[in-house]
Amino acid sequence: MTDTLRVCALYPDLMNIYADRGNLLLLRRRCEWRGIGFELHGTGLGEPLGRAGEDADLFYIGGGQDRDQRLCAFDLAEVKRDGLHAAAARGAAVLAVCGGYQLLGHSYELGEEQLPGVGLVDLRTVRSDKPRLIGNVAIEVELEDAPGEPGHPRILAGFENHGGRTHLGPGERPLGRVLRGHGNNGQDRLEGVRRGNVIGTYLHGPLLPKNVWLADWLIARALGREEPLRPLDDALEAAAHVEARRAAGA
């Protein structure tokens, strides 16, 4: 029986300002090249996760404009919260980028307005009146079962552009430590969050084509694979990763 990766994209029409569809396309291609099936379903405002959410192996949410992020924040909290929590509890993977990452936590404070989060992880974000955190970024990541040499950290490289400052709760684990760039808040040198199969990060541009090892990690975790995925000819992908690291100065 052929495995099929079932992906649910949250608000694909609203939360997609940083070439986020490139992440979904990369996941599709790497599955197809290995003979793994791929199914993609989108869910928008006012739509409970329903059967697509019950069956999905991986959930994806990207970044959006402030007005769209407001709409999605309330919809996540009021319509999709229970379904997303149930999915994460059964081991589904979640990848949230930029604005989507900010909505993984408890709240996003925008001046006098406070947007609710979905509460999958313990973090809070506050919009700062200081300059935006912008530029190429590289972080050092340690993920068990990640492709590569066991026991050695891997590098994620991408681009960040956010006015929010995100602060993790005392029990939360960052996705990685900043080598170059700003990270969650420009102060603690931490970037992103990782709890189980749930990952949030500010790295976009898009993220996965520049870091295909993370795409493979997500696919394997989402499918519950214990054995490594079949290697692919990643010469072009490796070159893209090297260039992203060079741009960040890592």
Backbone as JSON, one array per atom type, in Angstrom:
{
  "sequence": "MTDTLRVCALYPDLMNIYADRGNLLLLRRRCEWRGIGFELHGTGLGEPLGRAGEDADLFYIGGGQDRDQRLCAFDLAEVKRDGLHAAAARGAAVLAVCGGYQLLGHSYELGEEQLPGVGLVDLRTVRSDKPRLIGNVAIEVELEDAPGEPGHPRILAGFENHGGRTHLGPGERPLGRVLRGHGNNGQDRLEGVRRGNVIGTYLHGPLLPKNVWLADWLIARALGREEPLRPLDDALEAAAHVEARRAAGA",
  "N": [[0.84, -1.19, 0.0], [0.6, 2.19, -0.88], [1.93, 4.99, 0.74], [0.27, 8.05, 1.57], [0.61, 11.47, 1.77], [-1.34, 13.67, 3.45], [-2.31, 16.89, 3.31], [-3.4, 19.79, 4.94], [-4.12, 23.01, 4.17], [-4.31, 26.0, 5.84], [-6.31, 28.77, 5.39], [-5.39, 29.44, 2.67], [-5.73, 31.41, 0.72], [-5.62, 33.82, 2.02], [-3.46, 33.89, 3.83], [-0.76, 34.16, 2.54], [1.52, 35.72, 1.66], [4.23, 35.59, 1.38], [5.36, 34.0, -0.65], [4.42, 31.52, 0.1], [3.15, 29.35, -1.07], [5.13, 28.03, -2.36], [6.29, 26.37, -0.46], [4.34, 24.38, -0.13], [4.27, 23.32, -2.72], [6.84, 22.27, -2.89], [6.72, 20.21, -0.97], [4.85, 18.56, -2.21], [6.25, 17.81, -4.58], [8.51, 16.42, -3.56], [7.32, 14.28, -2.37], [6.06, 13.07, -4.61], [8.28, 12.4, -6.2], [9.26, 10.3, -4.81], [7.36, 8.4, -5.0], [5.33, 8.62, -3.18], [2.02, 9.27, -2.29], [0.12, 12.35, -2.58], [-2.05, 14.64, -1.16], [-3.88, 17.62, -1.15], [-5.74, 19.88, 0.69], [-7.65, 22.8, 1.2], [-8.74, 25.1, 3.72], [-10.96, 27.64, 4.67], [-12.13, 30.83, 5.98], [-14.62, 30.54, 8.48], [-15.02, 27.83, 8.1], [-15.17, 24.78, 9.61], [-12.64, 22.37, 10.53], [-13.38, 19.74, 9.96], [-13.76, 16.71, 8.01], [-11.42, 16.8, 6.44], [-9.6, 17.88, 8.24], [-9.63, 15.91, 10.2], [-8.45, 13.82, 8.88], [-6.0, 14.78, 8.01], [-2.45, 14.74, 7.74], [-0.58, 16.69, 7.98], [-0.56, 20.12, 8.76], [-0.66, 23.39, 7.43], [0.15, 26.82, 7.67], [0.57, 30.07, 6.5], [1.96, 33.41, 6.16], [0.34, 36.65, 6.49], [-1.28, 39.79, 5.53], [-1.95, 42.44, 7.94], [-4.74, 42.96, 8.23], [-5.89, 40.64, 7.19], [-4.74, 38.75, 8.84], [-5.96, 39.36, 11.26], [-8.62, 38.53, 10.76], [-8.19, 35.78, 10.4], [-7.15, 35.08, 12.88], [-9.29, 35.29, 14.74], [-11.01, 33.44, 13.59], [-9.51, 31.06, 13.78], [-9.43, 30.79, 16.58], [-12.14, 30.6, 17.24], [-13.44, 28.83, 15.52], [-11.76, 26.75, 14.55], [-10.11, 25.86, 16.56], [-10.51, 23.6, 18.4], [-10.43, 21.4, 16.65], [-7.84, 21.62, 15.59], [-6.25, 21.33, 17.85], [-6.91, 18.71, 18.55], [-5.88, 17.35, 16.35], [-3.1, 17.88, 16.58], [-2.66, 16.56, 18.98], [-2.98, 13.89, 18.27], [-0.72, 13.51, 16.82], [-0.33, 14.73, 14.34], [1.54, 16.75, 12.05], [2.48, 20.21, 12.21], [3.17, 23.13, 10.48], [3.92, 26.39, 10.8], [4.3, 29.61, 9.56], [5.76, 32.78, 9.97], [3.28, 35.13, 10.12], [1.43, 33.12, 10.61], [2.83, 31.65, 12.5], [2.83, 33.44, 14.67], [0.2, 33.21, 15.43], [0.05, 30.73, 16.6], [0.38, 30.81, 19.32], [-0.71, 32.23, 22.48], [-1.63, 34.88, 22.22], [-1.6, 37.91, 20.21], [-0.49, 41.0, 20.51], [-1.51, 44.05, 19.39], [-0.88, 47.11, 19.7], [-3.5, 48.64, 21.32], [-5.18, 46.61, 20.77], [-5.85, 43.15, 21.05], [-5.15, 40.19, 19.54], [-6.54, 36.94, 19.45], [-4.83, 33.82, 19.99], [-4.32, 30.41, 18.83], [-3.37, 28.75, 20.74], [-1.68, 26.46, 20.72], [0.93, 26.32, 21.51], [3.05, 27.72, 24.1], [3.38, 30.88, 23.89], [3.73, 34.41, 23.38], [3.06, 37.32, 21.45], [4.06, 40.63, 20.73], [3.41, 43.64, 19.08], [5.9, 45.82, 18.12], [6.96, 49.25, 18.39], [9.4, 49.81, 17.49], [12.0, 49.57, 14.91], [11.26, 47.25, 12.22], [12.14, 43.77, 12.21], [14.24, 42.7, 9.95], [15.71, 40.87, 7.3], [18.23, 38.57, 5.98], [18.57, 35.38, 7.48], [20.03, 32.9, 9.58], [19.83, 29.87, 11.35], [20.73, 27.59, 13.97], [19.82, 24.29, 14.32], [18.54, 21.54, 16.16], [17.11, 18.58, 15.55], [15.68, 15.57, 16.37], [16.07, 12.57, 14.51], [16.44, 13.94, 12.15], [17.51, 14.29, 8.73], [20.94, 13.7, 7.93], [24.07, 13.95, 9.71], [23.94, 12.16, 12.68], [23.42, 13.67, 15.88], [24.57, 16.07, 15.31], [24.06, 19.54, 14.84], [21.79, 21.04, 12.47], [21.5, 23.5, 9.83], [19.2, 26.06, 9.26], [18.19, 28.31, 6.8], [16.95, 31.45, 5.76], [14.61, 34.13, 5.27], [13.62, 36.95, 7.15], [10.98, 39.11, 8.22], [9.43, 41.01, 10.21], [7.31, 42.81, 12.43], [6.45, 42.13, 14.9], [7.33, 41.05, 18.2], [8.23, 38.07, 19.51], [7.82, 36.04, 22.34], [8.81, 33.23, 24.08], [7.19, 30.95, 26.33], [8.28, 29.8, 29.63], [8.58, 27.01, 29.55], [8.82, 26.27, 26.93], [10.38, 25.15, 23.89], [12.76, 26.48, 21.7], [12.83, 26.57, 18.07], [15.37, 26.9, 17.02], [18.72, 28.29, 17.45], [19.94, 31.54, 16.94], [22.26, 32.23, 14.44], [22.89, 34.17, 12.54], [21.13, 37.18, 12.05], [17.9, 38.18, 13.42], [15.79, 36.73, 14.76], [13.3, 35.57, 17.12], [12.76, 37.88, 18.68], [14.85, 39.63, 18.55], [16.51, 39.83, 20.72], [16.93, 37.61, 22.57], [18.21, 35.72, 21.05], [16.96, 33.47, 20.13], [15.01, 31.42, 17.91], [11.88, 30.8, 16.47], [9.66, 28.06, 17.38], [9.29, 24.82, 18.79], [7.34, 22.1, 19.45], [6.96, 18.85, 19.93], [5.57, 17.61, 17.03], [4.91, 20.08, 16.12], [5.78, 23.04, 14.59], [6.85, 26.37, 14.56], [7.93, 29.32, 12.89], [9.78, 32.26, 11.9], [11.07, 32.24, 9.52], [10.99, 32.64, 6.09], [10.3, 32.86, 2.54], [10.4, 31.23, 0.01], [10.57, 28.89, 2.84], [11.04, 25.98, 2.74], [12.08, 25.12, 0.12], [14.68, 26.06, 0.29], [15.7, 24.6, 2.28], [15.67, 21.62, 2.19], [16.01, 19.39, 3.74], [14.51, 19.82, 6.04], [11.95, 19.71, 5.0], [11.85, 16.99, 4.33], [12.06, 15.9, 6.87], [9.63, 16.76, 7.99], [7.8, 15.41, 6.32], [8.4, 12.71, 6.9], [7.87, 12.61, 9.68], [5.17, 13.34, 9.72], [4.01, 11.2, 8.4], [4.61, 9.19, 10.1], [6.89, 7.7, 9.72], [9.49, 5.49, 10.47], [11.81, 4.63, 9.29], [14.43, 6.11, 7.26], [13.62, 8.46, 4.63], [13.76, 7.77, 1.12], [16.77, 8.75, -0.44], [17.21, 11.65, -2.55], [18.27, 13.18, -5.67], [19.71, 15.96, -4.89], [21.16, 18.16, -5.85], [20.61, 20.74, -6.95], [18.97, 21.75, -4.96], [20.71, 21.72, -2.79], [22.51, 23.67, -3.63], [20.86, 25.91, -3.55], [20.45, 26.06, -0.81], [23.05, 26.57, 0.12], [23.46, 29.09, -1.03], [21.5, 30.58, 0.32], [22.5, 30.46, 2.92], [24.91, 31.78, 2.49], [23.96, 34.34, 1.86], [23.0, 35.07, 4.33], [25.3, 35.24, 5.73], [26.33, 33.04, 6.99]],
  "CA": [[0.0, 0.0, 0.0], [1.4, 3.4, -1.01], [1.63, 6.07, 1.67], [-0.19, 9.32, 1.02], [0.7, 12.6, 2.68], [-2.54, 14.49, 3.35], [-1.97, 18.22, 3.82], [-4.49, 20.77, 5.06], [-3.61, 24.39, 4.18], [-5.24, 26.91, 6.51], [-6.44, 30.1, 4.78], [-4.39, 29.56, 1.6], [-5.93, 32.63, -0.08], [-5.37, 35.01, 2.84], [-2.15, 33.83, 4.49], [0.14, 33.72, 1.48], [2.18, 36.89, 1.08], [5.68, 35.4, 1.32], [5.63, 32.86, -1.53], [4.2, 30.33, 0.91], [2.75, 28.2, -1.89], [6.34, 27.3, -2.71], [6.49, 25.3, 0.52], [3.41, 23.3, -0.44], [4.71, 22.71, -3.96], [8.03, 21.48, -2.6], [6.28, 19.0, -0.31], [4.22, 17.71, -3.24], [7.25, 17.26, -5.48], [9.37, 15.45, -2.89], [6.52, 13.07, -2.23], [5.87, 12.44, -5.92], [9.55, 11.83, -6.66], [9.51, 9.07, -4.06], [6.23, 7.5, -5.14], [4.4, 8.82, -2.07], [0.87, 10.06, -2.7], [0.01, 13.69, -1.98], [-3.37, 15.25, -1.25], [-3.9, 18.95, -0.56], [-7.05, 20.47, 0.89], [-7.61, 24.1, 1.85], [-9.9, 25.46, 4.53], [-10.97, 29.09, 4.83], [-12.88, 31.44, 7.08], [-15.93, 29.99, 8.77], [-15.09, 26.41, 7.78], [-14.53, 23.86, 10.56], [-11.68, 21.49, 9.87], [-14.16, 18.65, 9.4], [-13.1, 15.46, 7.64], [-10.06, 17.09, 5.99], [-8.77, 18.03, 9.43], [-9.54, 14.63, 10.89], [-7.6, 12.92, 8.11], [-4.75, 15.4, 7.59], [-1.2, 14.39, 8.4], [0.22, 17.9, 8.14], [-1.28, 21.38, 8.61], [0.24, 24.47, 7.04], [-0.4, 28.17, 7.66], [1.61, 31.03, 6.17], [1.85, 34.77, 6.67], [-0.63, 37.49, 5.8], [-1.39, 41.2, 5.92], [-2.56, 42.61, 9.26], [-6.21, 42.83, 8.2], [-6.22, 39.24, 6.98], [-4.33, 38.02, 10.03], [-7.02, 39.57, 12.26], [-9.74, 37.65, 10.43], [-7.8, 34.39, 10.63], [-6.94, 34.88, 14.31], [-10.57, 35.03, 15.39], [-11.54, 32.19, 13.04], [-8.77, 29.96, 14.41], [-9.82, 30.66, 17.98], [-13.56, 30.33, 17.43], [-13.97, 27.79, 14.63], [-10.86, 25.64, 14.25], [-9.24, 25.56, 17.69], [-10.65, 22.25, 18.92], [-9.97, 20.45, 15.65], [-6.39, 21.69, 15.46], [-5.68, 20.74, 19.06], [-7.09, 17.26, 18.46], [-4.94, 16.86, 15.34], [-1.76, 17.9, 17.15], [-2.6, 15.55, 20.04], [-2.83, 12.56, 17.67], [0.59, 13.42, 16.19], [-0.22, 15.42, 13.06], [2.55, 17.8, 12.01], [2.02, 21.57, 11.94], [4.2, 24.1, 10.12], [3.35, 27.74, 10.76], [5.36, 30.54, 9.15], [5.58, 34.22, 10.13], [2.02, 35.45, 10.76], [0.86, 31.88, 11.13], [3.58, 31.33, 13.72], [2.35, 34.3, 15.75], [-1.13, 32.76, 15.85], [0.14, 29.45, 17.3], [0.45, 31.02, 20.76], [-1.89, 32.68, 23.22], [-2.16, 36.16, 21.78], [-0.75, 38.83, 19.48], [-0.9, 42.32, 20.96], [-1.31, 45.11, 18.4], [-1.28, 48.34, 20.37], [-4.56, 48.4, 22.3], [-5.94, 45.44, 20.34], [-5.2, 41.87, 21.29], [-5.7, 39.11, 18.74], [-6.39, 35.65, 20.13], [-4.09, 32.75, 19.32], [-4.97, 29.11, 18.91], [-2.91, 28.14, 21.98], [-1.0, 25.17, 20.58], [2.19, 26.44, 22.23], [3.06, 28.8, 25.08], [4.12, 32.06, 23.47], [2.96, 35.64, 23.17], [3.71, 38.25, 20.53], [3.68, 42.04, 20.9], [3.89, 44.51, 18.01], [6.79, 46.85, 18.64], [7.06, 50.49, 17.62], [10.78, 49.9, 17.02], [12.11, 49.11, 13.52], [10.98, 45.86, 11.93], [13.28, 42.86, 12.17], [14.26, 42.35, 8.53], [16.99, 40.47, 6.73], [18.54, 37.16, 5.86], [18.77, 34.8, 8.81], [20.42, 31.49, 9.67], [19.72, 29.37, 12.71], [21.24, 26.25, 14.23], [18.68, 23.49, 14.74], [18.73, 20.13, 16.48], [15.87, 17.81, 15.49], [15.93, 14.12, 16.32], [15.67, 11.88, 13.27], [16.63, 14.78, 10.97], [18.53, 13.78, 7.81], [22.27, 14.25, 8.18], [24.9, 13.23, 10.67], [23.3, 12.17, 13.99], [24.09, 14.38, 16.96], [25.12, 17.34, 14.86], [23.0, 20.48, 14.47], [21.61, 21.43, 11.08], [21.3, 24.93, 9.63], [18.09, 26.57, 8.47], [18.47, 29.66, 6.3], [15.79, 32.05, 5.11], [14.47, 35.58, 5.34], [12.64, 37.37, 8.15], [10.45, 40.47, 8.07], [8.31, 41.04, 11.15], [7.27, 43.89, 13.42], [6.15, 41.54, 16.19], [8.37, 40.44, 19.03], [7.65, 36.86, 20.08], [8.51, 35.58, 23.55], [8.39, 31.89, 24.45], [6.99, 30.66, 27.73], [9.46, 29.18, 30.24], [8.72, 25.6, 29.26], [8.85, 26.01, 25.49], [11.68, 24.92, 23.25], [12.86, 27.16, 20.4], [13.22, 25.75, 16.93], [16.82, 26.96, 16.9], [19.45, 29.44, 17.99], [20.29, 32.43, 15.84], [23.65, 32.45, 14.05], [22.86, 35.48, 11.9], [19.77, 37.68, 11.96], [17.26, 38.68, 14.62], [15.05, 35.7, 15.46], [11.97, 35.84, 17.66], [12.55, 39.22, 19.23], [16.05, 40.45, 18.41], [17.22, 39.96, 21.98], [17.35, 36.39, 23.26], [18.92, 34.89, 20.08], [16.18, 32.27, 19.87], [14.15, 31.56, 16.73], [10.83, 29.82, 16.3], [9.24, 27.21, 18.48], [9.06, 23.43, 18.39], [6.78, 21.21, 20.46], [6.57, 17.64, 19.23], [5.53, 17.78, 15.58], [4.45, 21.44, 15.84], [6.89, 23.96, 14.36], [6.57, 27.74, 14.14], [9.17, 30.02, 12.56], [9.69, 33.48, 11.1], [11.82, 32.08, 8.27], [10.16, 32.44, 4.89], [11.0, 33.29, 1.34], [9.85, 30.35, 1.05], [11.51, 28.18, 3.69], [11.4, 24.59, 2.46], [12.98, 24.91, -1.02], [16.05, 26.39, 0.68], [16.08, 23.7, 3.38], [14.84, 20.45, 1.89], [16.11, 18.41, 4.82], [13.39, 20.04, 6.94], [10.77, 19.18, 4.31], [11.88, 15.54, 4.48], [11.76, 15.61, 8.27], [8.19, 16.94, 8.17], [7.11, 14.32, 5.63], [8.6, 11.47, 7.65], [7.15, 12.7, 10.96], [3.73, 13.36, 9.46], [3.61, 9.85, 7.98], [4.98, 8.23, 11.12], [7.96, 6.83, 9.2], [10.65, 5.26, 11.33], [12.99, 4.5, 8.43], [14.7, 7.33, 6.48], [13.07, 8.55, 3.29], [14.72, 7.47, 0.06], [17.49, 9.96, -0.86], [16.96, 12.2, -3.88], [19.35, 13.98, -6.24], [19.42, 17.3, -4.38], [22.24, 19.08, -6.2], [20.07, 22.1, -7.07], [18.47, 22.15, -3.64], [21.89, 22.0, -1.97], [23.04, 24.96, -4.07], [19.97, 26.94, -3.01], [20.73, 26.17, 0.62], [24.35, 27.24, 0.28], [23.28, 30.5, -1.36], [20.75, 31.2, 1.41], [23.43, 30.63, 4.03], [25.86, 32.84, 2.12], [23.28, 35.63, 1.99], [22.88, 35.38, 5.76], [26.62, 35.35, 6.32], [26.6, 31.86, 7.85]],
  "C": [[0.88, 1.25, 0.0], [0.97, 4.44, 0.02], [1.12, 7.29, 0.91], [-0.07, 10.38, 2.09], [-0.51, 13.51, 2.43], [-2.29, 15.81, 4.07], [-3.22, 19.09, 3.85], [-3.86, 22.16, 5.17], [-4.68, 25.3, 4.79], [-5.17, 28.28, 5.85], [-5.44, 30.32, 3.64], [-4.55, 30.83, 0.76], [-5.59, 33.89, 0.69], [-3.96, 35.04, 3.42], [-1.12, 33.29, 3.49], [0.86, 34.9, 0.84], [3.69, 36.71, 0.93], [6.04, 34.17, 0.49], [5.4, 31.54, -0.81], [3.76, 29.12, 0.1], [3.96, 27.39, -2.34], [6.64, 26.17, -1.73], [5.6, 24.1, 0.22], [3.82, 22.57, -1.72], [5.93, 21.82, -3.73], [7.66, 20.17, -1.91], [5.66, 18.02, -1.31], [5.29, 17.03, -4.1], [8.1, 16.18, -4.8], [8.61, 14.18, -2.56], [6.4, 12.34, -3.56], [7.14, 11.77, -6.41], [9.87, 10.52, -5.96], [8.37, 8.05, -4.21], [5.26, 7.55, -3.97], [3.24, 9.68, -2.57], [0.81, 11.4, -1.98], [-1.4, 14.22, -2.22], [-3.34, 16.58, -0.52], [-5.33, 19.46, -0.5], [-6.87, 21.81, 1.59], [-8.87, 24.32, 2.66], [-9.83, 26.94, 4.86], [-11.79, 29.55, 6.01], [-14.25, 30.78, 7.23], [-16.08, 28.51, 8.53], [-14.42, 25.59, 8.88], [-13.59, 22.92, 9.82], [-12.35, 20.26, 9.28], [-13.32, 17.44, 9.05], [-11.66, 15.69, 7.18], [-9.12, 17.24, 7.18], [-8.59, 16.74, 10.19], [-8.55, 13.7, 10.21], [-6.2, 13.47, 7.86], [-3.57, 14.93, 8.43], [-0.37, 15.62, 8.74], [-0.65, 19.12, 7.89], [-0.27, 22.48, 8.32], [-0.5, 25.8, 7.07], [0.74, 29.16, 7.45], [1.37, 32.4, 6.78], [0.88, 35.6, 5.86], [-0.54, 38.94, 6.23], [-2.12, 41.31, 7.25], [-4.07, 42.39, 9.23], [-6.63, 41.38, 8.0], [-5.85, 38.39, 8.19], [-5.36, 38.18, 11.14], [-8.18, 38.6, 12.01], [-9.41, 36.19, 10.77], [-7.62, 34.09, 12.12], [-8.25, 34.52, 15.01], [-11.2, 33.74, 14.88], [-10.84, 30.98, 13.65], [-9.26, 29.71, 15.82], [-11.26, 30.18, 18.14], [-14.07, 29.13, 16.64], [-13.07, 26.55, 14.55], [-10.01, 25.18, 15.43], [-9.32, 24.1, 18.12], [-10.12, 21.21, 17.93], [-8.47, 20.44, 15.51], [-5.7, 21.1, 16.68], [-5.79, 19.22, 19.01], [-6.1, 16.66, 17.46], [-3.52, 16.81, 15.9], [-1.61, 16.81, 18.22], [-2.44, 14.15, 19.46], [-1.54, 12.43, 16.87], [0.71, 14.04, 14.82], [0.86, 16.5, 13.16], [1.9, 19.14, 11.69], [3.23, 22.42, 11.6], [3.53, 25.45, 9.95], [4.48, 28.74, 10.55], [4.91, 31.98, 9.36], [4.25, 34.54, 10.83], [1.33, 34.23, 11.32], [1.53, 31.44, 12.41], [3.07, 32.16, 14.88], [1.01, 33.84, 16.28], [-1.1, 31.4, 16.54], [0.03, 29.63, 18.81], [-0.85, 31.5, 21.37], [-2.48, 33.96, 22.66], [-1.11, 36.93, 20.98], [-1.28, 40.23, 19.78], [-0.52, 43.37, 19.94], [-1.76, 46.43, 19.01], [-2.31, 48.04, 21.45], [-5.41, 47.18, 21.95], [-5.15, 44.17, 20.6], [-5.9, 40.79, 20.48], [-5.53, 37.79, 19.49], [-5.52, 34.71, 19.31], [-4.81, 31.44, 19.5], [-4.47, 28.3, 20.1], [-2.3, 26.76, 21.85], [0.33, 25.14, 21.33], [2.11, 27.64, 23.16], [3.97, 29.93, 24.59], [3.17, 33.23, 23.3], [3.77, 36.56, 22.27], [3.16, 39.65, 20.75], [4.23, 42.83, 19.73], [4.69, 45.65, 18.62], [6.74, 48.09, 17.77], [8.5, 50.74, 17.18], [10.86, 49.38, 15.59], [11.8, 47.62, 13.37], [12.26, 45.03, 11.9], [13.3, 42.24, 10.77], [15.65, 41.89, 8.14], [17.13, 38.98, 6.58], [18.94, 36.61, 7.23], [19.19, 33.34, 8.67], [20.37, 31.07, 11.12], [20.27, 27.96, 12.78], [20.14, 25.45, 14.9], [19.12, 22.08, 15.09], [17.37, 19.46, 16.52], [16.23, 16.33, 15.45], [15.38, 13.55, 15.02], [15.82, 12.76, 12.03], [17.68, 14.17, 10.06], [19.88, 14.44, 8.1], [23.0, 13.41, 9.21], [24.28, 13.3, 12.06], [24.12, 12.93, 15.03], [24.68, 15.71, 16.57], [23.98, 18.28, 14.45], [22.97, 20.73, 12.97], [21.37, 22.93, 11.02], [20.05, 25.16, 8.79], [18.42, 27.99, 8.06], [17.23, 30.18, 5.58], [15.81, 33.56, 5.24], [13.41, 35.9, 6.37], [12.23, 38.82, 7.91], [9.22, 40.58, 8.96], [8.45, 42.2, 12.13], [6.99, 43.36, 14.81], [7.38, 41.0, 16.88], [7.72, 39.27, 19.76], [8.5, 36.38, 21.25], [7.92, 34.23, 23.95], [8.16, 31.8, 25.95], [8.15, 29.87, 28.29], [9.64, 27.71, 29.91], [8.83, 25.26, 27.79], [10.26, 25.92, 24.95], [11.72, 25.69, 21.93], [13.15, 26.17, 19.29], [14.73, 25.74, 16.79], [17.4, 28.19, 17.54], [20.04, 30.24, 16.83], [21.81, 32.49, 15.65], [23.82, 33.83, 13.42], [21.41, 35.91, 11.79], [19.23, 38.05, 13.32], [16.54, 37.6, 15.42], [13.74, 36.19, 16.04], [11.74, 37.29, 18.07], [13.77, 40.13, 19.14], [16.88, 40.57, 19.66], [17.76, 38.64, 22.51], [18.05, 35.39, 22.34], [18.24, 33.54, 19.86], [15.31, 32.51, 18.64], [13.14, 30.42, 16.7], [10.48, 29.08, 17.57], [9.07, 25.8, 17.94], [8.52, 22.68, 19.6], [6.27, 19.97, 19.75], [6.67, 17.81, 17.73], [5.03, 19.16, 15.17], [5.65, 22.37, 15.74], [6.35, 25.31, 13.93], [7.88, 28.46, 13.91], [8.87, 31.3, 11.8], [10.39, 33.34, 9.76], [10.89, 31.8, 7.1], [10.98, 32.74, 3.66], [10.93, 32.45, 0.08], [10.93, 29.52, 1.75], [11.97, 26.85, 3.14], [12.27, 24.39, 1.22], [14.44, 25.23, -0.71], [16.59, 25.41, 1.72], [15.32, 22.39, 3.23], [14.96, 19.37, 2.95], [14.97, 18.58, 5.81], [12.09, 19.53, 6.3], [10.71, 17.66, 4.49], [11.58, 15.13, 5.92], [10.26, 15.72, 8.51], [7.41, 15.8, 7.53], [7.2, 13.03, 6.45], [7.82, 11.49, 8.96], [5.65, 12.65, 10.74], [3.21, 11.98, 9.11], [3.94, 8.79, 9.03], [6.05, 7.26, 10.66], [9.08, 6.7, 10.22], [11.94, 5.14, 10.51], [13.19, 5.79, 7.64], [14.0, 7.29, 5.13], [14.17, 8.26, 2.26], [15.43, 8.75, -0.38], [17.14, 10.36, -2.29], [18.22, 12.91, -4.38], [19.07, 15.44, -5.92], [20.52, 18.31, -4.7], [21.74, 20.53, -6.28], [19.61, 22.62, -5.71], [19.63, 22.49, -2.7], [22.5, 23.35, -2.33], [22.18, 26.1, -3.55], [20.21, 27.15, -1.52], [22.03, 26.91, 0.87], [24.21, 28.74, 0.0], [22.51, 31.23, -0.26], [21.63, 31.42, 2.63], [24.44, 31.73, 3.73], [25.23, 34.22, 2.28], [23.15, 36.05, 3.44], [24.23, 35.57, 6.43], [26.99, 34.2, 7.23], [27.37, 30.86, 7.0]]
}
